[in-house]
Every structure is written in structure tokens, then in C-alpha cells.
Amino acid sequence: MISTFAKYALRTFFWHFFLLWMSFTALLQLFDLLNNGDDVLKQSGGGLRELMEYAFWRVPELAAFLIPFSVLLGALLSLGKLERNNEILAFKAAGAPYYLVLASFLPAVGLAGLLHFAIADQIVPYSVAKLISANLYPDKNSKSTDGANNNIWIQDGMTVVEVESVSHKGSILHGVMLYQRGNDGNLQLLDKAATAVFDVKQKIWDLNNVWRTKVFPDQAAQTTHFDKATWQSRLTPAEFSNLVEQPQAMQLSKIWRFVSTDQIGVRPTYFYETWLQKRIALPVASILMILLAAPVAQSLQRRDRSMAAGIAIGFLLGFLYFITDGLVMSLGETGAVPPFFAAWLPPLLFASIGGVMLIRLEGY
């Protein structure tokens, strides 16, 4: 009986989930185009093709953003329907407790959670990278290619590299500073170059308009100018291209590489740790939504409220969840709260609220 009920719950949930998910994604896509369409047209010179390209590649990120909200409302509508048709009452009359009803929904919300993770970790990075490469990504303020108080720092052996901005997928660096240190950690040589261009054949960097300063411990520093110079480095354009990527454009494995090494810059390690924890928490957040929807759906039946009231409550809960998630995530990115706390607090907090409400309603 439980297996049959689980199949029925799976079918009921996914019907509501996909309907809500597609509808909200289309609506948010419309709002996004109204908000950013003018900027896209200005960037592309008024081309309709670029506007359609922007709309197409924005869909995965918007869809991934709305999955937890759609899971919440889908679970709420599904449980509300079962309550209204007395199907849950019949299930409980057969001797099954209410938590088995929720357990029957776990495969459904679990699949939704895996779908969320797959889209966020595999499809969204590709789509965001496409938008960034076309200079159409709307989050321009967080780009690290503008050279405005957001320089790139990276370490290559005993050399610390500072770059103002990156172009041509990392093959051209602007405003390059090379700080070469000795074994004692003291600065020995400073190269300041206007640009650095990667030579694909020679696998070296060509420096242009170079000012080289040699630092001596017991005498004044000496500065020499060169029109051209070379920089032997293990760093390739790929490293610099990765550094200017948005966290949304990185897969879990790439974010892990940023976290597990101390030789990267642009943003502190805790920034990437926060996004790493957030990516791991994505499927769990969707699964925990069932604990938030269950007591709301059950209270509607007991208080004889309409389904419209349940939808309104679901919208309110989803809105509060996104506000909390965005606020705590911002605190985690700035280092104000630990990364684990920033990523896991919203789903665990709202799941706890739902669990307490459910316990009170069931009288355990």
C-alpha cells in the first residue's frame, strides 16, 4: 500500500511541480527581460538576435533559482489536494502515521533536488559562461575584469602576481605587477608591465613596456625600463580566465580547486568556501521543503481554509526563505559568518520551523 501511495504521490507532486516551475520561470524570464533588455540592446547595438541569445542562456539560471520555491508550492498543493480529498485520512486510517505520508513524497522531492543540483552544477555554469563571453551577463558589478579596486592576485612559486584586468579569455593581462621574493620571503625584484600576452607556441608571457626594479638590502633600489621582456611561468591563460569567472559559472569541482589551494586571489578563500557549501546544500534544501509544506497543508484542512489561502501562505514562506537565503549568503561572501553557517542556515531553519509546527499539529 505504501508503494502504491508513493507512486501516486510522485505523480501528483510532479504534475504540480512542473506546472509551477515552468510558469514561474516564464514569468521571471519576462521580468528579467524588462529589467535588463535595454542594457542588452545597448551592448549589442540594438540587435534582436543578441536579445534572443540573452533570453535563451538566462533560462537555466532562472530555472535553477526557482526550483526550491516550486518544490515548496508543489508539495503544498499536492498535500492540500490529498487532504481535501480525504486520501491522507484514508491512508492514516489504514494504520500508517502521518510521517509515512511525508516519506512517500521523499522520492519525488529527492528527484527534484537532484534535478536542481544537476542544473546548477552542469548547465548553469555553461550558460553563464556563454553570457559572460558575450558580455551580456547582467551582474556586471561583480566582474573582476574592470580593474576597479578588484585586482587579481595569484602566486606562482616565489612570485606573487597582481593583474588589474583580464581579456581574451585570459591570454592578455593588463596592469601586471610581478613581485619576486627570495628564499627569506623578502622582495628582490619587481616588474611592472603595461600588458602581458601569452605566446602559445613558446608557452611564455611577453611583457610590454616594462619597468624593472631591483631591490637590494644594503643600497638603493635600481629601476630599468624595457620595451619588451619575457616572463617564464607555469601559469597559463586558463588560470586567469578561471579567476574572473562568476561562482555561478563554476562547477563543484572547480570551486573545490579554489578552496583547496592557497595560491589564488581575486576573492578570499571563504568566499569560495561559501559557494562550495551552498552548492552541496542545493538538493538538501529542496528535500527539506516538504517539512515546511506539510504542516501548512494539514492546517488548511483542520481550519477549513481554501486552497487560495494555502497558496498565499506558500508564497509568503517562499519569499521569506529567499530573503533569508540571500541575506545570509551575502554575509557568508563577506566573511561575516562562517561558510557552513551561510549555506545551511536557511534550509535547516525553515525545516526546523516546519518540523515544530508538524509536531504541534500531530500532538507528538
N, C-alpha and C positions, 0 to 999 in steps of 0.2 A: 504493500500500500504506500509506503514511504517513497519507493522508487517511482511509482506511478504519479504520486503527488509532485515529486521533484521534477519530473518531465513536464508536467502541467505548469508548474511554477516557472520553469525555464522558458517555456513557450510564451507564457503570459508576460513575463518580465521583458524578454527581448522585443516583443511587439511594442510595448510602451517605450522601452529604452531607445530603440532605433528611430521610432517616430519622433520622440522628443529631441534626440540628438541631431537628426537631420534638420528639423525645424529650427532649433536654436542656432545651429551652425549657419544656416542660410540667413537668419535674422542678424546674427553678429557679423557675418560677411557683408551684409548691406550697410550696417552701421560703420564698419571699418572702411568701406569704400567711400562713404560720405565724409568720413573724417580725414582720410589720407589720400583721397583721389586727386585733389588739387596738387599736392606735393608730387605725386607720381607723374601727373601730366606735365608739371614743370620740369621734372628731372628728365623726362623722355622727350620733351619738346612738343607735347600735345598729341602723342601717338596713342591711338586706341589699342594697338597691338600690345604695347607695354602695359597698359592698364589691365588688359585681359590676362597678361602674363603674371602681373602682380596679384590679381584676384585668384588665379589658379594656384600659385605657390603659397598663398596665405592660408588656404583651406586647411592643410594638415595641422598647423599650429593652433588655429582657432578651434578645430575639431577636438584636438587633444586637451585644450583648456576646458572644454565644456563637458568632457566625459564624466567627471565626478558629479557635476550638477545634474546631468542627465541620469546617472545611476541613482541619485537620491530621489529625483522625481519619479523615475520609472519604478523604483521599489515602492515608493509611496502609493502610486496609482495601482500597482499590482496588488499590494496588500490591502489597499482600500477596496478594490473590486472583490477580492476574496472575502473580506469582512462583510461587505454589503450583500453578497450572495450566500452568506452563511456557510461558505465552504470551509473556512477555518474552524467554525463551530463544529461542523461535522467531523473534521479531522481530529479535533480535540475530544469529541465525544467518543471516538474510537479508542481513546486512551493515550493519545500522543500529546505531550506537553507542547506549549507554545514555542519553546526554543527549537523543537524539531521542525516547526514551520519555517523558522528563520534558517535552520540548517539546510532545508530544501532549496532555499534561494542562494546558498553559498556557491554551488557550481555556476549559476548564472552570473552573479556579481564577480565571481572569480575570473570567468572568461572576459567580462568587461574590464577587469583590472589588468589582465594580460594584454588585452587589446590596447588599453591606454599606454602601457609600458612600451609595447611594440611600436606604436605610432610615435610616441615621444622620443624613443631612443633610436629609431631607424629611419622613419620617414621625415619627421620634423627637422632633424639636422640637415638632411639633404635639401629640403625646401628652403630653409633659412639661408643655407649657403648659396643657393641659387639667387635669392633676393639680394644678399649682400654683394655677390659678384656683379649683379646688375645695378648696384647702388639704388635699390628700391626698398630696402628694409626700413620700416617706419621708425625703429628705435635708434635714430641717428645719434642721439646724445650720448649713448653708451659705446659708440665706436671708438676704438683705440687707434684709429688711423688719422685723426685730425691734428695730432701733435700739440694739443692744447692741454697742458698740465696732466697729460696722461701718457707719459713716455713709457717705452717698452724697456724692460731690464731683463737680461739673461746672462748666465755665466757659462763661459767656455774654458774649462781648466782654470788657469790662474788669471784669465782675462775676464773682466766684467764689461758687458756691452750695454750701452744705452742708445736707443733709437727713438727719434721723435715720431716718425710715421713710416708706414709700410705701403708699398704699392706693387702692382703687377704680380699678385699672388706671392709676395714675399721675395721676389727676385731683385727689387730695387728698394734700398733703405735710404731714408733721408735724415739728416742731422745725426750722424753716427759719432759716438764717443767710445773709444776703446781704452779702458783702464787696465794696464798690465801690471800685475803685482809680483813681487819676489816671493821667495820661499818663506820669508818672515812676515808676509802679508802687507808690507809697505808698498806704496805706489812707486813704480820705477819708470814707467813710460805712459804717456797719454797721447793718443792720436785722435784728432778732431777732424772729421771729413764731412764735406757737404753731402755727398752721396756715396753709396756702396752698391755696385752692380755685380751680380753673380755671373761668373763665366762658367757656362755649362760644360764646355769641353775641358777646361783646366781644373774645374772644381775648386776655384778660388774666388775671392771677392776683390774686385778692382775698386780702389778708393780714389775719389776725385777731390781736388782742392783740399789737400791735407795739411794740417798744422800739427807737427810732432814736437812734443815737449818731453825732454829727458830730465828726470828728477834725480839729483844727487844728494846724498845725506850730508855732505860737508861743504857744498858750494851751491851757487845759484843755479836754477834750472836753465836749460838751453832749449830754445824753440826754433824749429826749422820748418820752412814751407816747401811742399812738394805739389806739383800739379797732378801727379799720378803716384799711386803706391798700391801694393798688394797686401792682402790680409789672408793668411793661411788659417783656416778654421774648420772644425768639424761641423759647424752649423750650416745648414742648408736653407733655401727659401721655405721649405716645409715647416721648419721650426717657427720662423717668424710669421708665416701665414696662420699657423695654429694659434699663436699668441693673440692675434687680433680677432679671433673668432668669438662670436657670442656663445655663452654656455648652452643656449638652446640649439646651437648648430653643432654641438659635440655629442658624440655617442658616449655611453657609460665608460667604455674602455679608454677613450681619450681623456675624459675628465679624471679618471683614475691615474693616468700618467702625469697629469698636472699635480695631483695631490701627493703622489708617491715620490716626487723629486723636489729638491731644494734649489734647482738650477733654472727656475722660470721666474718671470716677473709679470709686469702689467698690473696684476691684481694679487693681493695676498693669498696665501695658501688657504686660509679659512674661507675665502670666497668660493673657491672650487670645492672645498670640503662640504660647504652648504649645499651646493648644487649636486654633489655626489649623493649625499643623504636624501636630497629631495627626489632625485631620480629613482633611488631604491624604494622610497616611500610611496611612489605613484600607485602601483597596484594595490598596496595595502590600504591606501586612502579610499579607493573605490570600494573595496570589500567592506570596510568599516561603515560605509554609508547605510548599510542595511540595518545597523544598530540604531541609527538616527531616524530612519524612516519607520521602523516597526512600532515604537510606542505612539508616534503621531497617528499612524493608520488605525491602531487599536483604539486610541482615544476618540477618534471620529465616530466609530461605531457605538461606543459607550455613551457619548454625549449627543448622539443623533445629529451630528453636523453634516453638511453637504460636502460633496467632493470638491466644490469650489473652495471651501474653507481649507481643505487639505492641501490643495494646490497653492493657495496663498501662504500657508504655513511652510510648505516646502520651498517656495521662492524665498521666504524670509530666512529660513535656515541656510539655504544655499548662498544667499547674499552675505550673511554673517560669516559663513565659512570662508568665502573668498576674501572678504575684508581681513579676517584674522590671518589667513594664509599669506596674503600679500604683505601685511604689516610685519609679521614675524619673519618672513623671508627677507624683507629689506633689512631688518635688524641683524639677521644672520650674515648677509652680504657685507655689512659694515663692521662685523666683528663685535657688535654689542651683546649678542647672545651666542652660545656655543652652536656649531653647525647641526649637531644631532637635535638639539632643542628646537632650532628654527625649522627643521624639516618635519619633525614628528609631533610637535605640539598640537597643531590644528587637527589632524585626524584623530589623535588619541583623545584630545579634549572633547571634541564633539561626539566621538564614540562613547566616551565615559558619560557624557550628559544623556545620550540616548539609552545607555545601559541602566543608569539610575532611574530614568523615567519608566523604563520597561519593568524593572524590579518593583517599583511602587505600584504600577498598574496590575501586575500579576500577583502582588501580595506575597512575594517570597520572603 
